[in-house]
Amino acid sequence: MKNIFLLFFLLVVNIFGYININPVTFDKKIDDKGEVQEYTLYNPTQNTLKYQLYLTDEEIEKSMKNWIEIFPTTVTLKPGRSGKFKVFVKAPKGAPKGEYLVTVGIKEIALPKLNSTDTSTVQILTHLKMDLAGYVGGLTPKIFLKDFSTTLKENNLNFNGLIANVGERRGTLDFYLAENKGKNPVYVGNLRLLKGEKMSASKLNQKLTSHDKNLIKNFAKYNTLIVKDSLSKKVLYEGEIK
C-alpha cells in the first residue's frame, strides 16, 4: 500500500507541479560510519512556497527513525528555484543485521500573502510521503530468474520471463548482456526491486539505436546475462540465457 501511496503522490507532482524531488530513494549501508544522501526540491510554480520535512515510522516493523538527522527541516523556495536538504543515517553499534525503513514526509505550505489580514490556518497544498530504506550488515539483493530470455526484432530488444529479488534487502539492479565468459558487456538498463518483489522482465524492453550498433550486429553472440547491485557493484548473477 505504501508503494501505491508514493506512486500516487509522484503522479500528483507530475500533473500539478507543486513539488518535485530527486532522488526518491536512500538504499545505503547505515552501520559503521553511516551514510548521507542529498535531495533536491524544485518549485516550478509562480508562488514562493515553504516545505516542512518530518519523520514517521507508522506501520514500520524495523524503524531507523531514531538514527536519522535531517538538515534543514524547512526549505523555502522562490518561483523556479531549487533547494537541498540532507539525510544522514547512522545505526548504533550492535544494531541487528537487517533492512530498516523510515518515512520522510514533505508538506508544502502556502506562505501568508503580503498585506493580507487573513489569519486562517495555513493551507497545505501537497503532502508527499517517501519511504527510505537503509541496511545493517553485508546484505545484498539476491536474484531469481524464471523463463528468462531475450529476442531482437527490428531493433526492438525484448526481455521475457520473471525477475525476483529473494535477498535480504531491496536494491537497484544493473543489467548487462555479454558474450561468452562475460566478454564485451553492454549495459541494457536497471530495475529497482523491493525485498521479496517480483517483476516482469519486459520492464527492460527497449528500442536500440545507432549507439547500440555492435549489439545489433552481433546479437546472437550475446548469450550471457550479468546482473550487478548498483550500490556495491557486486555481481549478483551471471549465466547463459536463451
C-alpha positions as CSV (number, residue, x, y, z in Angstrom):
1,M,0.0,0.0,0.0
2,K,2.8,2.4,0.8
3,N,4.3,1.9,-2.7
4,I,0.9,2.8,-4.2
5,F,0.7,5.8,-1.9
6,L,4.1,7.1,-3.0
7,L,3.3,6.5,-6.7
8,F,0.0,8.4,-6.3
9,F,1.8,11.5,-5.0
10,L,4.5,11.3,-7.6
11,L,1.8,11.4,-10.2
12,V,0.3,14.4,-8.5
13,V,3.8,16.0,-8.7
14,N,3.8,15.5,-12.5
15,I,0.3,16.8,-13.1
16,F,0.2,19.8,-10.9
17,G,3.9,20.6,-10.4
18,Y,3.5,21.5,-6.7
19,I,6.5,19.6,-5.6
20,N,9.4,17.9,-7.4
21,I,12.1,15.9,-5.5
22,N,15.2,14.0,-6.7
23,P,16.2,11.3,-5.8
24,V,13.4,9.4,-4.1
25,T,15.4,6.6,-2.5
26,F,18.2,6.1,0.1
27,D,19.2,2.3,-0.1
28,K,22.5,2.7,1.7
29,K,24.5,0.8,4.3
30,I,24.0,2.6,7.6
31,D,26.3,0.8,10.1
32,D,29.9,1.8,10.7
33,K,30.3,5.5,9.8
34,G,26.7,5.8,8.4
35,E,25.7,7.3,5.1
36,V,24.4,10.6,3.8
37,Q,22.1,11.4,0.9
38,E,21.4,14.8,-0.6
39,Y,17.9,15.6,-2.0
40,T,16.9,18.4,-4.3
41,L,13.5,20.1,-4.1
42,Y,12.3,22.2,-7.0
43,N,9.5,24.8,-7.0
44,P,8.0,25.0,-10.6
45,T,5.1,27.3,-9.6
46,Q,4.8,31.0,-9.7
47,N,4.5,31.3,-5.9
48,T,7.0,31.2,-3.1
49,L,6.5,28.0,-1.2
50,K,7.7,26.6,2.1
51,Y,8.4,22.9,2.6
52,Q,8.3,21.2,6.0
53,L,10.1,17.9,6.5
54,Y,9.4,15.3,9.2
55,L,9.9,11.6,10.0
56,T,7.4,8.9,10.8
57,D,7.5,5.2,11.2
58,E,3.9,4.2,11.4
59,E,3.3,0.6,10.4
60,I,7.1,0.0,10.1
61,E,8.4,-3.1,11.9
62,K,12.1,-2.3,11.7
63,S,12.5,1.5,12.0
64,M,15.5,3.7,11.7
65,K,13.7,6.9,12.7
66,N,15.8,7.4,15.8
67,W,19.0,7.1,13.8
68,I,18.3,9.9,11.3
69,E,19.3,13.6,11.1
70,I,17.6,15.9,8.5
71,F,19.0,19.3,7.8
72,P,17.4,21.7,7.3
73,T,13.9,20.7,8.4
74,T,12.3,23.6,6.4
75,V,13.0,24.8,2.9
76,T,11.6,28.0,1.4
77,L,11.9,28.4,-2.4
78,K,11.1,31.3,-4.7
79,P,9.4,30.5,-8.0
80,G,11.5,28.4,-10.3
81,R,14.2,27.9,-7.7
82,S,15.6,24.7,-6.2
83,G,16.9,23.9,-2.7
84,K,18.5,21.0,-1.0
85,F,18.3,19.0,2.2
86,K,20.4,16.1,3.5
87,V,19.5,12.9,5.3
88,F,22.2,11.3,7.4
89,V,21.6,7.9,8.9
90,K,23.9,6.0,11.3
91,A,22.9,2.8,13.1
92,P,24.1,2.4,16.7
93,K,26.9,-0.1,17.4
94,G,25.5,-3.5,17.8
95,A,22.3,-2.9,15.8
96,P,21.0,-6.3,14.5
97,K,21.6,-7.1,10.9
98,G,18.7,-6.3,8.6
99,E,16.8,-3.8,6.4
100,Y,15.4,-0.8,8.2
101,L,12.8,1.8,7.0
102,V,11.5,5.3,7.7
103,T,9.0,7.5,6.1
104,V,10.1,11.1,5.2
105,G,7.1,13.4,5.0
106,I,7.3,16.7,3.0
107,K,4.5,19.2,3.5
108,E,4.2,22.0,1.0
109,I,2.7,25.1,2.7
110,A,1.5,28.3,1.1
111,L,3.0,31.3,2.8
112,P,0.7,34.1,4.0
113,K,0.1,36.8,1.4
114,L,1.6,40.2,1.9
115,N,-0.7,42.9,3.2
116,S,-3.3,40.3,4.0
117,T,-5.4,40.4,7.2
118,D,-6.3,36.7,6.8
119,T,-5.2,34.8,9.9
120,S,-6.8,31.5,9.0
121,T,-5.0,28.2,9.2
122,V,-2.1,27.8,6.7
123,Q,-3.2,25.8,3.7
124,I,-1.4,22.5,3.0
125,L,-1.2,22.1,-0.8
126,T,0.7,18.8,-1.3
127,H,1.8,16.2,1.2
128,L,4.4,13.7,-0.1
129,K,5.4,10.6,1.9
130,M,8.6,8.9,0.8
131,D,9.8,5.5,2.2
132,L,13.5,5.3,2.6
133,A,15.5,2.1,3.4
134,G,18.9,1.5,4.9
135,Y,20.6,-1.7,6.0
136,V,22.9,-3.1,8.6
137,G,25.4,-5.8,7.8
138,G,26.6,-7.2,4.5
139,L,23.2,-7.7,3.0
140,T,22.7,-7.9,-0.8
141,P,19.7,-8.5,-3.1
142,K,19.6,-12.0,-4.5
143,I,18.3,-12.6,-8.0
144,F,16.0,-15.4,-9.1
145,L,15.1,-15.7,-12.8
146,K,12.3,-17.8,-14.3
147,D,11.9,-18.5,-18.0
148,F,14.2,-15.6,-18.8
149,S,15.1,-15.0,-22.5
150,T,15.8,-12.2,-24.9
151,T,14.9,-11.5,-28.5
152,L,15.8,-8.9,-31.1
153,K,13.4,-8.0,-33.9
154,E,13.6,-4.8,-36.0
155,N,15.9,-3.3,-33.4
156,N,13.4,-4.0,-30.6
157,L,15.2,-5.6,-27.7
158,N,12.6,-7.6,-25.7
159,F,13.0,-9.5,-22.5
160,N,10.8,-12.3,-21.4
161,G,10.3,-14.1,-18.1
162,L,10.2,-13.1,-14.4
163,I,12.8,-11.4,-12.2
164,A,12.5,-11.8,-8.4
165,N,14.6,-10.4,-5.5
166,V,14.8,-13.1,-2.9
167,G,17.6,-11.5,-1.0
168,E,17.7,-9.7,2.4
169,R,17.3,-6.1,1.2
170,R,15.9,-4.0,-1.7
171,G,18.1,-2.6,-4.3
172,T,18.6,-1.2,-7.8
173,L,19.9,-3.9,-10.2
174,D,22.0,-3.1,-13.3
175,F,21.6,-5.5,-16.2
176,Y,24.1,-6.3,-18.9
177,L,24.2,-8.5,-21.9
178,A,27.6,-10.1,-22.7
179,E,29.3,-12.6,-24.9
180,N,30.7,-15.9,-23.6
181,K,32.6,-15.6,-20.2
182,G,31.2,-12.1,-19.7
183,K,33.2,-10.5,-22.6
184,N,32.2,-7.1,-24.1
185,P,29.3,-6.4,-21.6
186,V,26.6,-3.9,-22.8
187,Y,24.5,-2.1,-20.2
188,V,20.8,-2.5,-21.0
189,G,19.1,-0.8,-18.1
190,N,18.2,-1.1,-14.4
191,L,15.3,-2.1,-12.2
192,R,14.6,-1.4,-8.5
193,L,13.1,-4.3,-6.6
194,L,12.0,-4.4,-3.0
195,K,12.8,-7.4,-0.8
196,G,10.6,-10.2,-2.0
197,E,9.3,-8.3,-5.0
198,K,8.7,-10.0,-8.4
199,M,8.7,-8.1,-11.7
200,S,8.2,-8.9,-15.4
201,A,11.5,-8.8,-17.4
202,S,9.6,-6.9,-20.0
203,K,10.3,-3.8,-17.9
204,L,13.7,-3.8,-19.6
205,N,12.3,-3.7,-23.2
206,Q,13.8,-1.0,-25.4
207,K,14.4,0.2,-28.9
208,L,18.0,0.0,-29.8
209,T,19.7,2.9,-31.6
210,S,22.8,3.5,-33.7
211,H,24.7,3.7,-30.4
212,D,24.0,0.0,-30.0
213,K,25.4,-1.0,-33.4
214,N,27.6,-3.7,-32.1
215,L,24.9,-5.3,-30.0
216,I,22.5,-5.2,-33.0
217,K,25.1,-6.7,-35.4
218,N,26.4,-9.4,-33.1
219,F,23.2,-10.1,-31.0
220,A,23.5,-13.9,-31.5
221,K,26.8,-13.8,-29.6
222,Y,25.3,-12.1,-26.6
223,N,24.1,-15.1,-24.7
224,T,25.2,-14.1,-21.2
225,L,23.2,-12.1,-18.6
226,I,25.1,-10.2,-15.9
227,V,23.2,-8.5,-13.0
228,K,25.0,-6.2,-10.6
229,D,24.0,-4.5,-7.4
230,S,24.0,-0.8,-8.4
231,L,25.2,0.3,-4.9
232,S,28.1,-2.2,-4.3
233,K,28.8,-3.1,-7.9
234,K,28.8,-6.7,-6.8
235,V,27.9,-9.3,-9.4
236,L,24.6,-10.9,-8.2
237,Y,24.1,-13.2,-11.2
238,E,26.0,-14.3,-14.3
239,G,24.8,-17.0,-16.6
240,E,23.8,-18.1,-20.0
241,I,20.3,-17.1,-21.3
242,K,18.2,-18.2,-24.2
